[in-house]
Amino acid sequence: MARRTKEEALETRNSLLDAAELVFDNRGVAGASLQEVAETAGVTRGAVYWHFDDKVDLFNAMMDRAILPFEQHWLVSSPDDAADPLGRLREVLCDILRQTATDARLQRVLAISTQKVEYVGELDGIRERHLRVRDQALRRIDGLLRLASRAGQLAPGVAPTGAARALHALVDGLISNWMLDRDAFDLRRVGHRAVEQLLAGLSGRAWPAIRRPLRD
């Protein structure tokens, strides 16, 4: 019985997250109500508060469900990083572009978080999440670039911190522009080429020299 109750609670939680994606996408986060989320999920408003403290908590849980599985691969350091840090960095950045281009749920929550939320009132807490994820990404990129510098993979005079910000801005900007108009360019093809060219510049080597096969 206890196991069934736990399964039912998880099912309700996932239904609420599914409903939040739909309602936030249709109305924007500020314009959405928890009552509408509950009705869309087919549960009472009390069920929303059983699982989530408020709208910000619901939004963050929605984002985590879509992104956390990828963040373990993208943003967590590995002992294998030191073998080829610049190649690993290229793999991470290109995989972010690939997943964004192919995962419908990831696209939906990214569109909500970048186009349909305002940092006002109760939603100011969402800004804190965005800053936390940005800082985590910058630390990951910076860490790989420092390993690359120690391994002699970067050109003399390249500052890892500045280079990390340039790479983050490149990928973040590509995704943001593609999310606004997905027919404007091929995110994977254009993005991969841009990442490879910037990394080639940081390494001081010709662009094709750092290329290696990526996952489809």
N, C-alpha and C positions, 0 to 999 in steps of 0.2 A: 504493500500500500504506500509506504513512504517513498519507494522508488518511483511509483506511478505519479505521486504528487509532485516529486521533483521534475519529472519529465513534463508534466502538465505546466508547471511554472516556467520551464525553459521554453516550451512551445508558445505560451502566452507572451513571454518576453520577446521572442523572435517575431511574433505577429505584430507586436507594437513597434518594433524596429522597422519591419516591412511597411507598416502604415505610416510611420514617421517619414520614411523616404518619399512616399507618394504625396503626403500632405505638404511637407516642406518644399518638394519640387513644384507642386501646383500653386501654393500660396506664398512661398517664401517663409523663412523661419519666423520673422517678426509677425507676419499675418496669420500664422497657423495657431490654432488653439489645441490644448491637450484634450479637450472634449472631442474635437474633430478626429484627432488621432485615435482616441478610444473607440469612437463610433466606426471608423474605418477598419479597425482591428476586430470589431465585434465584441468588445468588452466594456466594462464600466470605467468611468474616470478614476474610480478608486484603484482599479488594477494598474493604471499608469503610475500612481503614486506609490503603489506597493513595490514597483520595480525601479522607479526613477525619482530622484528628489525634485526635479523641476525640468523645464524645457532644455536648459543647458546640459543637464546630465543626460537627458534623452538624446540630444544632438551628439554629444561626445561619444555615447555608446554606439550610436549609428555609425559614426566615423570609424570608431575602433573596430567594429565588426568587419568593415570593408577593407581597412588598411593594415591592421595589426598583423595579419598573416604574412603580408609582404614585407613589413618593417623588420621582421626577424631576419630576412634575407638581405635587405638593403642597408639597414642602419646598425646592425650588431656586428662588432668586430670579430674576427676569426684568426686563429693561429696561422691559417693559410695565407693571410693577407700579405705577409712579409715576402713570400716567394716571388710575387709579381704585383706589387701594390698598384702600379699604374694600369696594368691590365685588369686588375680586380676593380678599380675605380671605373674604368670604361664599362665593364660588365654590369656593375650596379646601376650606373646612370642610364645605360641603354635598356636595361631590364625595366626600369621605372617607366621609360617611354613606351616600351612594348606592352607592359601590363595596362598602362593607361589607354593605349590605343585599342586594346582587345577585350577588356573586362567591363561589361555594361554596368555592373553595380558600382565599381570604382569610378567610372565616368559620372554616374548619377550623383554620388555623394560629393565628388569634387566640384561638380557644377553647383550643387547646393551650397557648399562651403565657400565658393569663390564668387558666385553671382547672386545668391539669394539669401544673404545674411547681412545684418547691420550690427556694428559694434555699439549698440546703444542700450541703455537700461539694463534689464536682466540678461541681455545677450552679450554684454561686455566680457563675460567669462569665456565666450568662444574665442575672443581675441587671444586670451592666454594660451589656449590650446594651439592655435596657429603659431604663436611665437615659440612654444615649446617644441613643436615638430620641426619648425625651421631651424632652431638652434641645434636640435639633435642631428639634423641632416648636415648642417655646417660642420659640426664636430666630426662626423663620420668622414666627410670629404677631406677636411683638414688633416685628420689622422692618417688617411691613406696617402695624402700628398707628402706628409712629413716622412712616412716610411719610404716613399718614392725618392725623396730628396736624399735620405741617408743611403739609399741603394744606388745613387748616381743616375736615377732615371729622369731627373729634372734638369733643365738648363741652368747654368750658373746665374745667380741673382734672382731666381724665381722665389717669391715669398709665398709659402703655403697658404697663409691666412687670406691674402688677397686673391690668390688663385682659386681658393675654395669658394669665395664669394662670387667670383666670375662664373665658375661652373654651376653653382646653385642658381644664379640669376639666369643663366642660359637655359637650363632645363625647366625651371619654374616659368620663365617667360614663354618658352615654346608651348608648354602645356596650357598655360592661360590663354594664349592666342588661339591655339587649336580648339579649346573648349568653346570659344566664342564663335568660331566658324570652322566646323570640322571638314568642310569641303575645300578649304583654302589650300591645304597642303597635306601630304602624307606624314603624319607625326613620326612614325618609325623611321622612314627613309631619310627625311630631312633632319630629324633629330639625331639619328645615329651619325650621319655625316658631320653635323655641327659639333657633336661631342668629340669625334675622332680628330677633327681639325684643330679644335682648341687644345686637346691633350697633346697633339703633335707639336703645336706651338710651345707649350709648356716644357716639353721634353727636348726641344731644340732639334728634333729630327724631322725628316720628311714625313708627310701624312701617312702614306701607305705602310711605313715601317712599323707602326704600332698596331696595325689591323690584325685581327684574328677572328675566327668564326664566332658568331653569336647564335643563341637559340632562336628558333623560329617562333 
